[in-house]
Amino acid sequence: MRKLSAVVLMVTASVLLCQGLPAQEPATVKRSLVFTIVGQPDKNLLNTVSSYAGLNCECTVRTCQQPKQQGSTPEEEADQLQRTLGSNDVLLVALLNVPEDITFRSYVSSSRRVAILNIWALRPKVKLAGRTANEQYVGRVVKEAMCALGSLLGLDTCPDPRCAMSSWDSETRLDAKGGNFCPPCLKKAQKQLERAGVTML
């Protein structure tokens, strides 16, 4: 009888202790904007672009590497890239790094949630004074990746030459344009990212 009473007391004490513990909150699932590079790998460039976008838009980003080009047209490539989106991936910007004569500069498919930027075409033909060719190239890729992201989010061409959404018609103009979204474009971009379900920081 004493043993039974002791067991009852121990069970009661355990229940009371458990009731006093705070409930564990479920882990927050982060939904991301994805940057990937298709074709020749360039991890440093991919990390630079994705970090820049994440800091500028104040949102969660992740990166991944696609081993090779899958489609013969931008539409087919976008279809293949869409299939790589995970359950917590919201939008994807792909940097196409293929040394071929590809005619398109960028391709955006809102329905597929994919934007493709032909970065091979951004390699400088004329070196910019005061900068190495690689610095010039990376700067161009960052600017145009931001522009591709903005187009994927539904942003229009911006008249502000300092904005990543401004247009260009020459290498000189491309090198002179800004890489960040201007305040009005940034506000629209963040609103669209939130609406799409990307985890904001």
N, C-alpha and C positions, 0 to 999 in steps of 0.2 A: 504494500500500500504506500509506504514511504517512497519507494522507487518510482511508482506511478505519479505521485504528487510532484516529485522532482522533475520528471519528464514534462509534465503539464506546465510547470513554472518556466522551464527552459524554452518551451515552444512559445509560451505567452510573451516572454521577454524578447524572443527573436522577432515575433510579429510586431511588437511595439517598436523595436529598433528599426525594422524595415520601414514602418510607417513614418518614422521620423526622418528618413533619408530623403533628400530632394530628388525628384524624378529627373532622370537623365534626358537632356534634350537631344532629339535626333540630329545627326550630322547634317549640316547645310550642304545641299547639292549645288555645286557651281556649274552654271551653264556658260559655255565659252564661245568666243569668237575664235575661229581656227585659221592659222596661217600655215600653208604648206608650200613646198617647192617641188616642182615636177621636172624630171630630167636630171641634169648634172647637179649633184649635191653641193650646197654651200651653206653649211650650218651657221657660220658667223653672220652671213647676210640675212638668213631667215630669222635668227635671234634678234638682230638689229631692227629689222622691220616690225616684227611682232611686239617687241618691247616698246618701240616708238608709238605704235598704235595703241597699245594698252595704256601707256602713260598719258597720251594726248586725249583719249576718249574716257579714261578712268574706268576701264572695264576689264573683265577676266579674259585672258587669251591663252591659247596653247598652240604648240607647233607639232607638225609631223612631216615626215619625208615620204614623197611618192617616188618609187624607183624609176619609173619611165612614163613617157607619154602614152596614153591609152587610146585616144581617139584621133581620127584623121581630120576632124573638123572641130571648131570650138564647141559646137552643140554636143557632139559625141564625147568630147573631153569633159564637159560640164556634167553630162549624165554619169560618167564614170566617177567623177569627183563627188557627186552627190551621194553615191552609194557608200562612200567612205565616212560620211558623217555619222558620228556616234549619237547615242540617245541624249547626251548632254551638250552636243555641238549645235549651235544655232545658225551661224553663218560661216562661209569658208572663202578665203581669198587665196588663190593659187598663183605662185610665181612660176611662170613657164620659162625654164632655163634650158632651152634646146637650141643647139647651134645649127639651125636650119633656116631657110628663107621662108619665114612665116609672115603672111601679109597683114594679119590683124594686129593692132596695138593692144587692145583689151576687149574683153567680152564679159558682159554682165547678164546673168539670168536670175531675176528675182524669184521666179517660180521654183527654181532649183536651189536657191539660196547660195549661189556660187558666183564668184567673180574670178576671171582669169586675166593675168597681166603678163604680156610677153616681155620679159625683162632682157632677153638677149638683144632686142632691138634698141634698148636704152644705152648700150655701150657707146661711149663717146667717140665720135669721129674727129672732133677737134678738141684738144686739151684746153681746159680752163686755166687761166693764169693764176698762180698761187695755190693750186690744189693738185694733188696727184690724180692720175686717171682713175684709180680705184675709189678715192674719196668722191670724185665727181660722179662716178657710176653709182655708188651706194646712195648718194644724195638723191639722184634721179629715181632710183628704185623706191626709196622711202616715200618720196613725193607722189609718185604715180600709184603706189600701193594704197596710200591714203585716199587718193582720188577714186580708185577702183572700189574701195570700201564705201566711200561716200555715195558713189553711184548705186551700189548694191542696196544702200539704205534709202535711196530715192532722192538724194540731194541733187540739185541742179547746178549747172555751171555758175561759178561765182565771179562777179566783176572785180573783186578785190585781188590784185596781183600777188598779195602776200598769202592768200589762201590756197590750200592744196587743191581746191575745187576750181581754181582758175584755169582757163584754157591756154594752150601754147601752140605756136605754129612754126617754131624753129628751135634748134638746140640752145641757142642763146636765151630764148624766152623760157625754156624749160629749166635751165640752170638758174635763172633769176627768180622763178616763182617760189613761193613758200611751201613748207612741208606740213604745217599745222592747219587745222580748220580755223577759220576766222570765228570770232565769238558767235555770230548768228548761225553759221553752219555747224559749229560744235554743239550748240543748243539743240538744233534739229537732229543731229547725229545721235546724241545721247538719248534723246526722246525716242528715236526709232530703235535704238539698241535695247532700251528698257522695254519697249513695246514688243520687240521680237523675243524677249525673254533672256537676254544676256545678263549675267550677274555683274552689277556695277560695283565699283570699289568705293 
